[in-house]
Amino acid sequence: MLLPVLADVGITVLLIACGLLTASLTLLSEGIRSLVMLFASVYALVVMRAIHRSRLGHFEFGVGKLEQFVTLVVGLGLIGSALWVADSAVAKAFGAGGAVPSPLGLALAAVVNAINAAINTLGWLAMTMAGRGDDGGDSEIYRAQRRARAVMMGSSLLLQVTLTAAALAKDAGVAALLDVAGASFVAVLMLVNGLALLRRALPELLDAPPARHLAAHIREVVAGHVPPGALAGVRARRAGGKVLAEVVLCGDDCRPGTLERRRRAIEAALAAAGTEVELAMTVAAAAPAQPAEAAS
């Protein structure tokens, strides 16, 4: 992951600088998107290195909240950038967006985007090949970065088509429209990805419950593994990319050994049904005994 991230630093600076120099809205919008995604890539690299080196053990409940908070920030950044790019694209489409890129500027923009497309393609290939024989490559962070690199590769390759067509167009109006079309595509891509990141981050940050059918399935499996009348309650939430559930039991048969056997049996039954749940079992606090006179 390190080499593609280092290459991203250079290409992001080049994209933004050339976008401003050539007045190419497509190149500038791609540079903004690359800048936002660069923050996510750097954070993922730092976290993955820390996990592999056992430096985050003091987070006793994992680093899921940290990951989702950064996901939320990146999602908001993508949405804000998409709205800015869309506003600029509309303004340029109606002739109020400032300077129109020259044929030479569009040709330079196409060359710079070709470098970006090559880096994204090579980065995706490198991460895909490295993940095949490396246990760390199967981690969720690594898979997420590989998916992000695939999206970046597809985006830059499609933009290469619009930028090349704009550079070859002899009519300035057609070239400007092609530039606006490329910027609009990047804006839609940023908006869709940003909303997807918010949809993934907010439920876990807010401790939202799992889907209704999943919660009902958990309760059904739990009820089948405890004695009748012993179940005091079940509550579940999503956190750290997984489902956490707490089962509260009441009754006399709640010794630690019995609780542990039941917990393992319930987790095994849920896993056999394709539901990975981290289960915790607790005993309900007994109600304080009432004096005989008060009871009578």
C-alpha positions as CSV (number, residue, x, y, z in Angstrom):
1,M,0.0,0.0,0.0
2,L,2.9,2.4,0.7
3,L,4.1,2.9,-2.9
4,P,0.7,3.7,-4.4
5,V,0.1,6.2,-1.5
6,L,3.4,7.9,-2.1
7,A,2.6,8.1,-5.9
8,D,-0.8,9.5,-5.0
9,V,0.8,12.4,-3.1
10,G,2.7,13.5,-6.2
11,I,-0.2,13.0,-8.7
12,T,-2.6,14.8,-6.5
13,V,-0.4,17.9,-6.4
14,L,0.1,17.6,-10.2
15,L,-3.7,17.2,-10.8
16,I,-4.6,20.3,-8.8
17,A,-1.8,22.4,-10.2
18,C,-2.5,21.5,-13.8
19,G,-6.2,21.9,-13.3
20,L,-5.7,25.5,-12.1
21,L,-3.1,26.2,-14.8
22,T,-5.1,24.8,-17.7
23,A,-8.6,25.8,-16.5
24,S,-9.7,22.2,-16.9
25,L,-12.6,21.6,-14.5
26,T,-12.3,17.9,-15.1
27,L,-8.7,17.8,-13.9
28,L,-9.4,20.1,-10.9
29,S,-12.3,18.0,-9.8
30,E,-10.3,14.8,-10.1
31,G,-7.6,16.4,-8.1
32,I,-10.0,17.3,-5.3
33,R,-11.4,13.8,-5.2
34,S,-7.9,12.4,-5.2
35,L,-7.0,14.7,-2.3
36,V,-9.9,13.5,-0.2
37,M,-9.2,9.9,-0.9
38,L,-5.6,10.4,-0.1
39,F,-6.4,11.2,3.5
40,A,-8.4,8.0,3.7
41,S,-5.5,6.0,2.2
42,V,-2.9,7.4,4.5
43,Y,-5.2,6.8,7.6
44,A,-5.8,3.2,6.4
45,L,-2.1,2.6,6.0
46,V,-1.3,4.0,9.4
47,V,-4.0,1.9,11.1
48,M,-3.1,-1.3,9.3
49,R,0.6,-0.9,10.2
50,A,-0.4,-0.3,13.8
51,I,-2.7,-3.3,13.9
52,H,0.0,-5.6,12.4
53,R,2.5,-4.4,15.0
54,S,0.1,-4.8,17.9
55,R,0.2,-1.1,18.8
56,L,-3.5,-0.6,19.4
57,G,-4.1,-3.1,22.1
58,H,-5.0,-0.4,24.6
59,F,-8.3,0.0,22.7
60,E,-10.0,-2.8,24.5
61,F,-13.1,-2.6,22.3
62,G,-11.2,-2.3,19.0
63,V,-10.6,0.6,16.6
64,G,-14.0,0.4,14.9
65,K,-15.2,3.8,16.1
66,L,-11.9,5.4,14.9
67,E,-12.3,3.9,11.5
68,Q,-16.0,4.9,11.2
69,F,-15.3,8.5,12.4
70,V,-12.7,9.0,9.6
71,T,-15.1,7.3,7.2
72,L,-17.7,9.9,8.2
73,V,-15.2,12.8,7.7
74,V,-14.1,11.6,4.3
75,G,-17.8,11.1,3.2
76,L,-18.7,14.6,4.2
77,G,-15.6,15.9,2.4
78,L,-16.6,14.0,-0.8
79,I,-20.1,15.3,-0.6
80,G,-19.0,18.9,-0.1
81,S,-16.5,18.6,-3.0
82,A,-19.1,17.1,-5.3
83,L,-21.5,20.0,-4.6
84,W,-18.7,22.5,-5.4
85,V,-17.7,20.7,-8.6
86,A,-21.4,20.4,-9.7
87,D,-21.9,24.1,-9.1
88,S,-18.8,25.0,-11.1
89,A,-19.8,22.6,-13.9
90,V,-23.2,24.2,-14.2
91,A,-21.7,27.7,-14.2
92,K,-19.2,26.7,-17.0
93,A,-21.9,25.0,-19.0
94,F,-23.9,28.3,-19.1
95,G,-20.8,30.4,-19.9
96,A,-20.3,31.8,-16.4
97,G,-17.5,29.6,-15.2
98,G,-14.5,31.7,-16.1
99,A,-11.8,30.8,-18.6
100,V,-12.3,28.2,-21.3
101,P,-9.4,25.7,-21.5
102,S,-7.3,26.0,-24.6
103,P,-6.5,23.0,-26.9
104,L,-3.0,23.0,-25.5
105,G,-4.3,23.1,-22.0
106,L,-6.6,20.2,-22.6
107,A,-3.8,18.3,-24.2
108,L,-1.7,18.8,-21.1
109,A,-4.7,17.8,-19.0
110,A,-5.0,14.6,-20.9
111,V,-1.4,13.8,-20.4
112,V,-1.5,14.4,-16.7
113,N,-4.7,12.3,-16.4
114,A,-2.9,9.5,-18.3
115,I,-0.2,9.5,-15.7
116,N,-2.9,9.4,-13.0
117,A,-4.7,6.5,-14.8
118,A,-1.3,4.6,-15.0
119,I,-0.6,5.1,-11.3
120,N,-4.1,3.9,-10.3
121,T,-3.9,0.9,-12.6
122,L,-0.5,-0.2,-11.4
123,G,-1.5,0.5,-7.8
124,W,-4.6,-1.7,-8.2
125,L,-2.6,-4.5,-9.8
126,A,0.1,-4.3,-7.1
127,M,-2.4,-4.5,-4.3
128,T,-4.3,-7.3,-5.9
129,M,-1.2,-9.4,-6.5
130,A,0.2,-8.7,-3.0
131,G,-3.1,-9.7,-1.3
132,R,-3.0,-13.2,-2.8
133,G,-0.2,-14.6,-0.8
134,D,-0.3,-12.4,2.3
135,D,-2.5,-13.1,5.2
136,G,-2.6,-9.3,5.9
137,G,-4.0,-8.7,2.5
138,D,-7.2,-10.4,3.6
139,S,-7.9,-7.8,6.3
140,E,-11.0,-5.6,5.9
141,I,-8.9,-2.5,5.6
142,Y,-6.8,-4.0,2.8
143,R,-9.9,-5.2,0.9
144,A,-11.5,-1.7,1.3
145,Q,-8.4,0.0,-0.1
146,R,-8.3,-2.5,-3.0
147,R,-11.9,-1.7,-3.8
148,A,-11.2,2.1,-3.6
149,R,-8.2,1.7,-5.9
150,A,-10.4,-0.1,-8.4
151,V,-13.0,2.7,-8.4
152,M,-10.2,5.3,-8.8
153,M,-8.8,3.3,-11.8
154,G,-12.2,3.1,-13.5
155,S,-12.8,6.8,-12.9
156,S,-9.4,7.9,-14.3
157,L,-9.7,5.6,-17.4
158,L,-13.2,7.0,-18.2
159,L,-12.0,10.6,-17.7
160,Q,-9.1,9.8,-20.1
161,V,-11.7,9.3,-22.8
162,T,-13.5,12.6,-22.2
163,L,-10.2,14.6,-21.9
164,T,-8.7,13.1,-25.0
165,A,-11.9,13.8,-27.0
166,A,-11.9,17.4,-25.7
167,A,-8.2,17.9,-26.6
168,L,-8.9,16.6,-30.1
169,A,-12.1,18.6,-30.6
170,K,-11.7,21.6,-33.0
171,D,-14.6,23.5,-31.7
172,A,-14.1,25.3,-28.4
173,G,-17.7,24.9,-27.4
174,V,-17.6,21.1,-27.9
175,A,-14.3,20.9,-25.9
176,A,-15.8,22.9,-23.1
177,L,-18.9,20.7,-23.0
178,L,-16.7,17.5,-22.9
179,D,-14.7,19.1,-20.0
180,V,-17.9,19.8,-18.2
181,A,-19.1,16.2,-18.8
182,G,-16.0,14.8,-17.3
183,A,-16.3,17.0,-14.3
184,S,-20.0,16.1,-13.9
185,F,-19.0,12.4,-13.9
186,V,-16.5,13.0,-11.1
187,A,-19.1,15.0,-9.1
188,V,-21.6,12.1,-9.4
189,L,-18.9,9.6,-8.4
190,M,-17.9,11.7,-5.3
191,L,-21.5,12.2,-4.3
192,V,-22.4,8.5,-4.6
193,N,-19.3,7.4,-2.7
194,G,-19.8,10.1,-0.1
195,L,-23.4,9.0,0.6
196,A,-22.3,5.4,0.8
197,L,-19.6,6.2,3.3
198,L,-22.1,8.1,5.5
199,R,-24.6,5.2,5.3
200,R,-21.9,2.9,6.5
201,A,-20.4,5.1,9.2
202,L,-23.4,6.7,10.9
203,P,-25.2,3.5,12.1
204,E,-22.1,2.3,13.9
205,L,-21.3,5.7,15.4
206,L,-24.8,5.9,16.7
207,D,-24.9,2.3,17.9
208,A,-27.8,1.6,15.6
209,P,-29.4,-1.9,16.0
210,P,-28.9,-4.4,13.2
211,A,-31.6,-5.1,10.6
212,R,-34.9,-6.3,11.9
213,H,-34.7,-9.7,10.4
214,L,-31.2,-10.2,11.8
215,A,-32.2,-9.0,15.3
216,A,-35.2,-11.4,15.2
217,H,-33.0,-14.3,14.0
218,I,-30.6,-13.6,16.9
219,R,-33.4,-13.6,19.5
220,E,-34.9,-16.8,18.0
221,V,-31.5,-18.7,18.2
222,V,-30.9,-17.4,21.7
223,A,-34.4,-18.5,22.9
224,G,-33.7,-22.0,21.6
225,H,-30.6,-22.4,23.7
226,V,-31.8,-21.2,27.1
227,P,-34.4,-22.7,29.5
228,P,-38.0,-21.4,29.3
229,G,-38.4,-18.3,31.3
230,A,-34.7,-17.7,31.8
231,L,-34.3,-15.1,29.1
232,A,-34.6,-11.6,30.5
233,G,-33.7,-9.7,27.4
234,V,-31.5,-9.5,24.2
235,R,-30.1,-6.3,22.8
236,A,-27.8,-5.9,19.8
237,R,-25.9,-3.2,18.0
238,R,-23.5,-2.8,15.0
239,A,-19.9,-1.7,15.9
240,G,-16.6,-2.2,14.3
241,G,-18.0,-3.9,11.2
242,K,-19.7,-6.6,13.2
243,V,-22.8,-7.3,15.3
244,L,-22.5,-7.2,19.1
245,A,-25.2,-8.8,21.2
246,E,-25.9,-9.0,24.9
247,V,-28.0,-11.7,26.4
248,V,-29.4,-11.2,29.9
249,L,-30.5,-14.3,31.8
250,C,-32.3,-14.7,35.1
251,G,-32.8,-17.8,37.2
252,D,-30.8,-20.1,39.4
253,D,-28.9,-22.0,36.7
254,C,-26.5,-19.1,35.8
255,R,-23.1,-20.4,36.9
256,P,-20.1,-19.1,34.9
257,G,-19.4,-22.5,33.3
258,T,-23.0,-22.8,32.2
259,L,-23.0,-19.3,30.8
260,E,-19.8,-19.9,28.8
261,R,-21.1,-23.2,27.3
262,R,-24.4,-21.6,26.3
263,R,-22.5,-18.6,24.8
264,R,-20.4,-20.9,22.7
265,A,-23.3,-22.9,21.6
266,I,-25.3,-19.8,20.5
267,E,-22.4,-18.3,18.6
268,A,-21.8,-21.6,16.9
269,A,-25.5,-21.9,15.9
270,L,-25.5,-18.3,14.6
271,A,-22.2,-18.9,12.6
272,A,-23.7,-22.1,11.1
273,A,-26.6,-20.0,9.8
274,G,-24.2,-17.5,8.3
275,T,-24.5,-14.8,11.0
276,E,-21.3,-13.7,12.7
277,V,-22.2,-12.3,16.1
278,E,-19.9,-11.5,19.1
279,L,-22.0,-12.5,22.1
280,A,-21.9,-11.6,25.7
281,M,-24.0,-13.2,28.4
282,T,-24.8,-11.6,31.7
283,V,-27.1,-12.4,34.7
284,A,-29.9,-10.1,35.6
285,A,-29.5,-8.4,39.0
286,A,-31.8,-10.0,41.6
287,A,-34.5,-7.9,43.0
288,P,-33.9,-6.8,46.6
289,A,-35.7,-9.0,49.1
290,Q,-38.7,-7.4,50.8
291,P,-39.4,-7.5,54.5
292,A,-42.0,-10.0,55.6
293,E,-44.3,-7.2,56.9
294,A,-44.0,-5.2,53.7
295,A,-44.7,-8.4,51.7
296,S,-47.8,-9.1,53.7
